Amino acid sequence: MIPLYDTIPSRNTPVAMYILILANALVFLLQLELPPPVLEQFFHHFGIVPYRYTHPELAYFLGMRLDYWPFLTSMFLHGGWLHIVGNMWTLWIFGDNVEDRMGPLRFTLFYLCCGVIAGIVHVLTNPNSTVPTIGASGAISGVMGAYFVLYPYARVITLVPVFFYPLFVAFPAVVYLGIWFLIQFFNGVGSLLPSDQVGGIAWWAHIGGFAAGILLCPFFLRSRGPCRHCYPDEYKTELGWLQW
């Protein structure tokens, strides 16, 4: 399922979302200038390598410094065009409405907190991995978790390829994000089972980020202003708030 857009327009210019997308794009352009051996070292230094934190003595012997900055810097690194375009497109769809409810500063702090928690969950569930984890998907999963709480009845227009036929479906956000989460969860459980194959997706970072978004969302919402007109997709959830 490929999300195309949602049906709730943003009320304010999503300044923080634009800045985050720009920052990711600039770092990715920097990556493109690096030769492969340097880029690999770059990922190991600024990406999250779980082994560095779970076996610090041995990691130091192998030349890995114990540095906690990667829990932040890893959010702005991506492994290729498909990786960054997919992440930034998802942030573009869900980020503006969440920023509407939080404001730019709180949204940025919320985004970073979700990304850090996602990284911690990844380390705890993959303690022996020496592969650097990069990408904004953990933080963006947190944004999706907040959207799940704030706009469950919004419609997400989704492209569902059926063989070679493009099928466009309008899913309620609670359905689309629920299906997305179940996919992450079952793949995450599967990744914990003994296997000769090692996946390249940090499933548990997605799960941790999504859960963090749901739990942290109420603490980052700004106080509501004067009552406003509701969009049709908001009625079922917003009316309960507007009475206050």
C-alpha positions in Angstrom: 0.0 0.0 0.0 1.4 3.3 -1.1 -0.1 6.4 0.6 -0.7 9.3 -1.8 -2.3 12.0 0.3 -4.8 12.5 3.1 -8.0 14.5 3.1 -7.4 17.0 5.8 -5.6 20.2 4.6 -3.2 21.9 7.0 -4.4 25.1 8.6 -0.9 26.6 9.0 2.3 26.5 7.0 4.2 23.4 8.3 7.5 25.2 8.8 9.1 22.6 11.0 8.2 19.8 8.5 9.7 21.7 5.6 12.9 22.3 7.6 13.2 18.6 8.5 12.7 17.6 4.9 15.2 20.1 3.7 17.8 19.0 6.3 17.4 15.4 5.2 17.7 16.3 1.6 20.9 18.4 2.2 22.6 15.6 4.2 21.6 13.1 1.4 23.2 15.4 -1.2 26.4 15.4 1.0 26.3 11.6 1.0 26.2 11.5 -2.8 29.5 13.3 -2.9 31.3 10.7 -0.7 33.2 7.8 -2.3 31.9 4.3 -1.1 34.7 3.5 1.4 34.3 6.9 3.1 30.5 6.6 3.0 30.7 3.3 4.8 32.8 4.8 7.5 30.4 7.8 7.6 27.4 5.4 8.3 29.3 3.5 11.0 30.3 6.7 12.7 26.9 8.6 12.5 24.5 5.6 12.3 23.4 3.5 15.2 25.5 0.3 15.6 23.8 -1.7 18.4 27.0 -3.7 19.2 28.7 -0.4 20.2 26.3 0.0 23.1 25.7 -3.6 24.2 29.4 -4.6 24.1 31.2 -1.4 24.7 34.6 -2.9 25.7 34.8 -5.2 22.7 33.4 -2.5 20.4 36.2 -0.1 21.6 38.8 -2.9 20.9 37.4 -3.1 17.3 37.7 0.7 16.9 34.1 1.8 17.7 33.9 4.7 20.0 31.0 4.9 22.5 29.2 7.9 21.2 25.5 8.7 21.8 25.1 11.3 19.0 24.2 8.7 16.5 20.7 8.4 18.1 20.2 11.9 16.6 22.4 12.0 13.5 21.1 8.6 12.2 17.7 10.2 11.6 19.2 12.4 8.8 21.0 9.6 6.9 19.5 7.5 4.2 20.7 4.5 2.2 19.5 5.5 -1.3 17.0 7.5 -3.3 14.1 5.1 -2.6 14.8 5.2 1.1 14.8 9.0 1.4 11.9 9.6 -1.1 9.7 7.1 0.7 10.5 8.6 4.1 10.1 12.2 3.1 6.9 11.5 1.2 5.3 9.8 4.3 6.4 12.8 6.5 4.9 15.1 3.9 1.5 13.4 4.1 1.2 13.0 7.9 3.5 15.7 9.3 1.6 18.9 8.5 -1.6 18.0 10.4 0.4 16.8 13.4 2.4 20.0 13.4 -0.9 21.9 13.2 -1.8 20.5 16.6 1.6 20.9 18.2 3.2 24.0 16.7 6.7 24.0 15.0 8.9 23.8 18.1 6.9 21.1 19.9 6.6 19.1 16.7 10.4 19.2 16.2 11.0 18.1 19.7 8.4 15.4 19.4 9.9 14.2 16.1 13.4 13.9 17.6 12.1 12.2 20.8 10.3 9.6 18.8 13.4 9.0 16.7 15.6 8.6 19.7 13.2 6.1 21.3 13.0 4.2 18.1 16.8 3.9 18.0 16.8 2.7 21.6 14.2 0.0 20.9 16.3 -1.1 17.9 19.4 -1.5 20.0 17.5 -3.5 22.7 16.0 -5.9 20.1 19.1 -6.3 18.0 21.9 -6.2 20.6 24.5 -8.1 18.6 24.1 -6.3 15.3 27.2 -4.6 13.8 25.2 -3.1 10.9 24.7 0.7 11.2 21.0 1.6 11.3 20.1 4.9 9.4 17.0 6.6 8.3 14.2 8.9 9.6 11.6 6.1 9.6 11.6 5.7 13.4 10.9 9.4 13.9 8.3 9.4 11.1 6.7 6.3 12.6 6.2 8.5 15.7 4.4 11.1 13.6 2.2 8.4 12.2 1.4 7.3 15.7 0.3 10.8 16.6 -1.8 11.0 13.5 -3.4 7.7 14.5 -4.5 9.4 17.8 -5.4 12.8 16.4 -7.1 12.0 13.1 -8.3 8.4 13.1 -11.2 9.0 10.8 -9.3 11.1 8.2 -9.1 9.4 4.8 -5.8 8.3 3.4 -5.9 7.9 -0.4 -3.8 4.8 -1.1 -2.5 3.1 -4.2 -2.9 -0.7 -3.9 -1.2 -2.4 -6.9 -3.2 -5.5 -8.0 -0.9 -7.3 -10.4 -0.4 -4.5 -13.0 -3.7 -2.7 -12.2 -3.4 0.4 -10.0 -6.3 0.4 -7.4 -7.0 3.6 -5.5 -8.6 3.1 -2.1 -9.6 5.7 0.5 -8.8 4.1 3.9 -9.7 5.6 7.2 -6.5 6.5 8.9 -7.2 4.2 11.7 -7.4 1.3 9.2 -4.4 2.3 7.1 -2.1 2.9 10.0 -3.5 -0.2 11.9 -2.6 -2.4 8.9 0.8 -0.7 8.6 1.5 -1.3 12.3 0.5 -5.0 12.1 2.9 -5.4 9.1 5.7 -3.9 11.1 4.8 -6.0 14.2 4.7 -9.4 12.4 7.8 -8.7 10.5 9.5 -7.6 13.8 8.5 -10.8 15.5 9.8 -12.8 12.5 13.1 -10.9 12.7 13.6 -12.2 16.2 13.3 -15.9 15.2 16.5 -17.8 14.4 17.2 -17.4 10.7 20.1 -17.5 8.2 18.8 -14.3 6.6 19.2 -10.9 8.0 16.7 -8.3 7.0 17.7 -4.7 6.1 14.7 -3.0 7.7 14.7 -2.0 11.3 11.2 -3.3 12.1 11.4 -2.7 15.8 12.5 0.9 15.3 9.3 1.4 13.4 7.3 -0.3 16.2 9.0 1.7 18.9 8.6 5.0 17.1 4.9 4.4 16.5 4.3 3.4 20.1 6.3 6.5 21.3 4.2 8.7 19.0 1.0 7.4 20.6 2.2 7.8 24.1 4.0 11.1 23.8 1.4 12.9 21.6 -0.8 14.3 24.4 2.3 15.9 26.1 3.2 17.9 23.0 -0.2 19.2 22.0 -0.5 23.0 22.4 -3.5 24.5 24.1 -6.5 24.8 21.8 -7.4 28.2 20.4 -10.9 29.5 19.6 -13.3 27.0 18.1 -13.1 26.6 14.4 -15.1 24.9 11.6 -14.4 21.2 11.4 -13.5 19.4 8.2 -15.9 16.4 7.5 -13.2 13.9 8.3 -12.7 15.4 11.7 -16.2 15.5 13.1 -16.1 12.2 15.0 -13.0 13.0 16.9 -13.0 16.8 17.1 -16.4 17.5 18.5 -15.5 15.9 21.8 -12.6 18.4 22.1 -14.4 21.5 20.8 -17.0 21.4 23.6 -14.3 22.3 26.0 
